[in-house]
Amino acid sequence: MTGLTIDHGGAIAVDPDALRDVARRIEGVASRYDDARSALMRAYRVILDTPGFSAQVDTVELWSSGQRVARLHSECQKTATSTLLMADTYEYVELRAEAEMLSHTDPSTAQRLTRRADRLAASDDRIADMAEQLINEWRAGSFEGLVGNIVTPSLYDDVFGTAALVGLTSGFGKVVPGETLKGTADRVSVAPVKTSTPTGAPTGIAGALGRMPVTSGAQIAVEKYSFADGSTKYVAYLKGTQSVGWGGKEPWDLKSNVELYTEQDAASYQATLDALEAAGAQPGDEVDVVAHSQSGMITAHLAMESGFDVQMQITAGSPVEPTLDDDQTIIQLRHTDDPVPALAGGGSPEGTGSADSIVISTQGNPGDTPEDWLVDAHHLDTYIETAEEADASSDPRIDAADEFWRELDSAEVIERTEYHAERVG
């Protein structure tokens, strides 16, 4: 594993207004350099105009100093201009992405944002082209592990590359505001298979991913956290795909995968709702989620359309990215050589969720090996290794995520129940 990247996700690396503030500061420095150059040139002329003075001063060096300061002034001006151009480009990308997102639910606002973006592009012919290049480079980086495998080129370039193409062209990889699951899910039954009382909350992202159900047949675990003030919170741990079958007893199968990805209700989503209800969660309760693979799609819809208050979600290898509010935090783990998150089309250029939301990305298996046929980059154990590397980093955004676990750890009682679900009828 190598090249771990932790950022907010999306093509926008810095807030446009923050960039403009930097540009103004650079312009201030440029002004100081200009003042210094003028002072040096005045001194130079005074020395030359005063008889006998030039013999006491190295006027050549004084002139050269003025020229060096002039170059610094010019470089600062160019840097400020380039920074402002990049800020406009970032804002253009944000406006277009937000307009596309709101076109589904608020066409009038989407049109207003599009007009703002068009005016911005008209102010400088370079902006639209730079924005396109920025997005293309960002998307290419999201899929860099899916091509060029020298051991299994046909698998990576032809098969895995198709996942990226589907994510980019289908529109299903981004769950947009107002999108709800359609149709009726297959009937399911949900039953508890194991109860326990953990002594504390998970420690870190790797610890959370390691709390997946361990009982044979269980796909869901729900932990209820009861606090001294009488409040409660829930954390659901949802496994990924458990069967490559279609419509059998196992709800976490390929049928549910296809249904959820194409915006249809699915047995695995219904089973999750039933398990949360069985654990005591009511509409309005805070339900945070840790999910792998298929369950990343379940989590997206829990956060965006269910009655639960999903404040934190951690997904590993999810095939979609939700569109979250500014008060919802998401931690996404993506392996660039995993074809499943490639179905998300690289995510969204503007990112998603609160300022504390992060995307942790790397290659799960950077070596070219025959084991790539097993898609080991998608395995939960591989994602846990990535999470361990992130937890061990000194990145301040990881420290911010740790606060979530510390708060849960203050609960007086933790009750954990693992559930087995299956289709019926």
N, C-alpha and C positions, 0 to 999 in steps of 0.2 A: 504494500500500500504506500502510495507516495503522493505528494502534491496536494495536501489537504487545503481546501479553500473554505473560509467561513465569511459569508457576507449576507446582505439582505436579500439576495436574489435579484433577478431582473437585469436589464441592460444599464440601468441608471446607477452609477457608482456613488454620486454625490448629489445632494439636494441643489437644484439650480440657484436658489436664493443664496445658499452658502457659497457657491462658486462666485456669484456676483459680488458678495461681500469680500471675498479674496481678491477679486479683480480691482475693487475700489481701494483696497489696502495697497496693492501693487502700484496702482496709479499714484497713490500718495507718496510711495517711495520714489517713483519716477520723478515726481515734482521736486522732491528733495535733491535728487541727482542733478536736475536741471538748474536748481538754485546754486548748487555747488559748482557746476560748470561755469555759470555766469560769473560767480565770485572769482574763480581761477582766471578767467579771461580778463576781468577787470584788473586784477592784480598784475597780470602779464603786461597789459597796456601801460599801467602806472609805472612799472619797472622800466619798460623800454623808453618811456617819455621822460624819465628822471635821469639827468646826466650823472654818470658814474655808478648808478644803482645796479645796472645789469652786470657789472663786473663782480658784484658781491653775491649774485643769485644765478643758479643754473636755469636760465630761461628755457633752454631746450627741454629739460625735464619738466618744468612747469607747464610748458605747452603740451607735452605728452600726457601729463596728468589730466589736463583739461579734456584731451581727446578720449582718454580712457573713461572718464566720468561721462562724457557724451555718449559713448558706446553703451555704458551701463544704463543710461537714461533711455536709449533707443530699445535695448533688450527688454527693459521693464515695460515700456509701452507696448511692444509686440506681445509680450506675455499677457499683459492685461487684456489686450484685444482678443487674443486667442482664448483666454479664459472666459471672456464674455460670450464669444462664439460658441464655446462648448456648453455654457450655461443655457443659451438659447436652443441648442441642439437637444440637450437633455429635456428641457421643458417641452419642446416640440414632440419628443417621443412620449413623454408623460401625457400630454394633451390628447394625442392620437389614440394612445392605449386606453385612456379613461373614456374617451368618446366611443370607442368600439365597445367597451364594456357596458356603458349606459345606453347604447342603442337598443338594447333588449328591453329596458325598463323605463327609460326616460329619454325618448327621442329628441325632445326639444332641447334639453340640456346637452345631449350629445352633439346636436347641430351647433349649438353655441360654442362648445369646446373645439369643434372642428374648424369653425370660422377663426377662432383665436390662433389655432395652429397654422392655418393658412396664412394669416397676417404675419405670423412670426416667420414662416418660410419665405414670404415675399420680401421681407426686410433684408434677406441675404440669400443669394442663389445657392450658397454652399450648404445651407442647413439641411434641406431635404436629403441631399446625397450623403451628407455625413451621418444623418440619422439612420439611413438605410444600411450604410456600412457598419455602424455601431451595432445594430440589431443582428445583422448577418454574422458578425464576429462573435457576438454573444451566443447566438444559437449554435454556431459551429463548435464553440467551446463546450456546450452542453452535451454534444454527441461525439466528442473526440475519441472516446474509447470504443465506439461501435464500428470503426472502419480501420483498415490497414493491418488486421491480424494476419501474420505470415503463416501461422499453423493451420488456421481454419478460415481462409479468406472468403469462401462462399457463404459460410455461416454468418460472418460479421457483415460483409458488404452487401449481401443479397437479402438475407433473412432479417438480421438485426437492424439493418438500415431501413427496412420497411417500417419498423416500429416508429422510427423518427419521422418518416414520411407521413404515416398515418396521424401522428400527433400534430404535425405541422399543418396538414391540409383538412383534417376532419372537423376541427373545431371542438371535439369532445374532450380534449385534454385540459381545458380551462372551464371550471364550473362558474358560470356568470351569475350575477345577481338576478333574482327572480326565477332562476331555473329550479324546478322541482321535479322529483321523480314521477313518472307517469305510469299509468296502468295499475295492476294489482299484483302484489307479490304472491308467490306460491305459499300455501299454508305451511306453518312450521309449528313444532312443539319445542319448548325450552324447559330444561330441568336442571336443578343444581346437582352437581356431582361431587363437590368438595367444598368445605368451609374451613377457614383458618383465621388466626388473629396475628397478623404481622406485627413485629415490635417497632416498626418505624416505616417511614416513607422510603421510596427508592433514593439512592444517592447518584445523582447525575443522569445523563442521557442514557449511557450504557446500562446503568442499573434499572432504569425504567423499561428499556427494551427487554431486559432479562426477566421481567415480571410477567411475561406471557404465560397463559395457562400451561400447566405441566401434566395435569391429569389426562389419561388416555381418552381421546374423543372430545375433550373440551376445546371449544374455540374462543370462548369469552371468559374473562375474569373481571369482576367488578369489586372495587374496594370502596367502602363507605368510611369516610373520615368524620368523626364526631368531635366537636370542639367544646371547650369549657363554657362558651357563651351560648350554647344550644344550637349553633349552626352546624350544618353538615355539607360536605362536598363528596363528590364521587369521581373516581378515576376508572375508566374502562380500558382494558387491555385486549386488543383484538388481533387474532392471528391472521395470517394471509391465506391464500388459496390452499385448500387441503385435498382437493381432488381434481383430476383432469377430466372427470366425467361430466355428463350433461343431464341435469335434472333428476339425479338420484336422491338418496336420502341426505347426502352431505350438502348443506346450503352454500358452503364456501367452495364452489366448483366453477367450472368454466362458464356455465350458464349465467350464474350471478355476475361473473366478471363482465361478460358481454352486456348483460342488462344494465348494470350500473354505469358502464362506460358510455352506453348509448342513451342514458338518461331515463332508464326504465326501473321501476321498483323491483327489488330482488329479495329472495328468501334470506340472504345473509343480513341485509339491512333490517328486515322485519324481525329477525331473530335477535339482533342487537337491541332494538327497541323493547322487545319483550323481556330480555334479560335485565335491562336497566329498570324496567317497571317492577320486575320480580325482586330486584335488590332494594326497592323502596324509592327510587328516584322519581320525582314528580316534575311536571312542566314548570320551568322557572328555576329549577335547581341547577347549581353549577355541576356540570359533568365534563371532565377533561378526559382526553383520549390519547392512548399510545397505540399505534397501529402499524402493521406491516402489510405491504403489497395491496391486495384487493381491498383490505380494510381501510386503506387511505381514502378510497372513494366513499366508503361508509362514513368515515369521519368528516369528509367535506360536506356531506348532506346533513349530518348531525349538527354541524356548526352553522349551516346556512338556512336550513328549513325546519329543523325539529323545534320542539318547544323547550329544549334544554339550553342552558347558558354555557356554551363551550368557550372557555377563556383560554385554555392552553391545549394544543394538540402537537404530538410528535409523530411524524410519519417517516417510515423507511421504505424506499422503493415504491412510492405511490404512483399510479399511472395518471393521476390528475392533480391539478393545483386548484384550491378553492379561491374565491374572492372574499376576503375577510374584512371585517370592519377594523377601524383603527384601535379598538380596545381588545382585539383578539390576537393572540400570539400563536405563531406556528413555527415549529422547528422541523425542517425538512432535511432528510438525509438522502442524497442521490449519488449513485455510482454512475459515472459517465460511460462505463462499459456494461451497464445493466439496461437491457432493452425495455424493461417495464416502465421506469420513469421517463424514458424517451417518448412514451405515448402521451406525456403531458406537453409535448412540443416545446420543451425548454422552459415551461412556465410562462410567466407574463413579464413583458419588458419593464413594467412599473413595479414589480414585486407585489407582495400582498401582506396584509396583517399589520400589526403594531410595529413601532420602531424597534422593539425587542425581537421581532421575528428574524430568523436566520435560515440560510440554506448552507448545509455542510456537504461539500462535494469532493469527490476524488475518484480514482479508479479503484474498484474493489479488488480486481486482480490484474495488476499492470503487466504481468508477464503474458506472452502468447503461448498458451498451453492447450493440449487436447481437452483439458477439463472445462474449457470455455463452452463446450457442447452442453455441459450441465448447468450453464448459466449460474456459476457459483457466485458471481458478483451480485446476484439477487437474493442469495440465502440470508436469512436473519442473522446467522452467526457472523457473516462477513460484515453486515451492517453494524453489529455490536462492536466489532473490532474498530470500525471507523469511529463509532461513538466514543470508544475508550480513548482513541487518539485525540478526539476533540475535547473530551473532558480533561485530558492531561495538558492541553494547551493553556497558554496564558491569555487567551483572547478574552477581553472584558465582556463580550456578549455571552460567552459561556457562563461567566460568573453571574450575570444577570439572570440567566435561566436557573442557576442553582438556587436563587432566592425562592423560586416556586416550590422546590422540594423542601426547603427549610420551613416554609410556612405550613406545608402539609404535615411535616414531622412534629409540629406542635399539637397535633390532635391528641385528645385523651384516649380515644378508642378507635382502632382500625379493624374493620370486619371485612374479610375477603371471601367471595364466593365464586367458584368456577362453574360454568354452565356448559352443558352439551345441548346442541340444537340439531334438529333434523327435519326434513320435509315430511309431511304427512298427506295422506289422501292421494 
